[in-house]
Amino acid sequence: MSPSVALRLKHAANAVISALAVVGLKAIARFDPDRMANFAAAFLRTVGPWLPEHRVGRDNLRAAFPKKSPAEIEGILAGVWDNLGRVAAEFAHLDSLWDYQLDRPGASRIEFSTRDMEIFQQLRDDGKPAFVFAAHLANWELPALAGQLNGLDSTVVYRLPNLGGIRQAIVSMRAGHMGTLIAGGPDAPFKIARALEAGSHVGMLVDQHYGKGVDVIFFGRRCKANPLLARLAHHFDCPIHGVRVIRLGGRRFRGELTEALNVPRDPDGRVNIERTMQVITSVVEQWVREHPEQWLWLHRRWR
């Protein structure tokens, strides 16, 4: 088969996959979100162990938790597939999934502590920019919904999917629910800088491999982290907070915001990029240790 024919076939296959994915998302949106989440979770718990990503996850978990037994490792992986299925089903219901109301906290599927709400309200009302980092834990789309729906000027940095049709569908679903959206790319730092200059709160995921990143230690192993957040925090001297959502079981979640991090600085007072990314990575590691079944172990974090 010639390269040109193979390329055309690949494009055609991608178009079909994209179309099916868009149709699937629209179909899921017509059903009860909790029933669909249960179905998708059961489906991936069954199918996931047969996929190549399961071996990646097993290798990662063995390295991160060398004292855990094979049965414990497989138990965590079952939870990973369960969570991923729920995230996929819940994505089609982003417009209704975040139902937290500041004046009616008990009526929501989301819960916060009093201190978490104090931090959120301070960020919302102080008129200053800030960074808020997150990780692929529980439903990692939920923190991005919180700002827009509760009056926080927010900007969300996201990674574009490779397939065009899926990309358009995902951007369309996120638009209007997550504040300003910035796609990762060469011009992203400039757009983020403009958002910070305007006083926005910039959120981004920080737990994936970045080949050109700085070295950090995660579960005792060296890996690469994207230093963009620390570099911009260095330039704008704005606070950095962490946010995570914990899946509590059933249809409920708990949201948590960290206090502003104690950012490491050099003797001249400037933010130390490498050490700041290590502090952030250590926060993420602690989150993952507390709920390992809710983190996305299926990608190659260490390379």
Phi, psi and omega in degrees: 000129181288155179302324181293321178293316179299320179295319179296320178295322179296316179297320180295317179296318178298322179296319179295315180299317180299315181297317179296321180296318179296315178299318180298317179298318179294323179292317180300324182297342181276349185253164178301127186297324182287321177294318179294323178297317178298317180296312182295323178296314179296321180297312182287330174299329180278315187275324187309314182300345179268355184268154180301329181298335179296321178292322176299314179297320179296316179298317179299315182292322177299321180288322183283326183232071186297342181269353180281145180283162176305322179295320178294320178298313180295327177296318177296317180296324175300319177294325178298313179294320178301312181296318182296321177299318180294319179300315181299316180290321182291335183299325180290350182241030183302328184292342182235354187292319179272105184243020182288134177236128183302326182270354179221062186298329183284349183268004187254162171278353179255139175232150178225154171280165177301318181294321177301318180292325177297317179296316180300313182295326176296314177299319183293324192255352187277353177071016183243153176284162177200160171256141176228114182260155181217175180222168180282069181241142179049231173261100186285355174281335188297316181303327181291338178281334190298315185297305184303320186274355179231027170083011179269127175292109189230150176229131185243125176266129183223160179262129181287133173297156183289328184271129186300314182298316178296320180302313182295320181294318182292316179299319179297319180291325181283327184301137179088349182243347189233024181071210179283134180254133177236118178282139177300140181167181184301328183267359182301316181302323181291320178292321178296318179300318179295322178296318178294320178299330180274000178089015182281166178250115189262123179250142178205152174277140189233014190248023178247159179297137176224107190303328182263016186278186177265156181284133173223163177253126181229115185056041176077005182237145181282137176210179183253137177236142178291120184274006187304315181301311182294322180295318179287323175297325176297318183288318185264349180052050180252157183291158178236126176239157172251148177225139175216158173241135178250129177280122185266352185108147183065228185255010189253153179224158170237129177262143179222137174242134176280162167295165174302132182294148172278094189286126178295140181230154175282169180305333180275003177091357181278147181298129177274113188299306185296315182291327177295318179294329176292319177300315179297315180298323179293324175297314179298318179300318179298318176302313184293321178299325182288326181219069185297332181288350181256005178257154184275083181286359192274000177249160185275086180290326179256131181221000000 
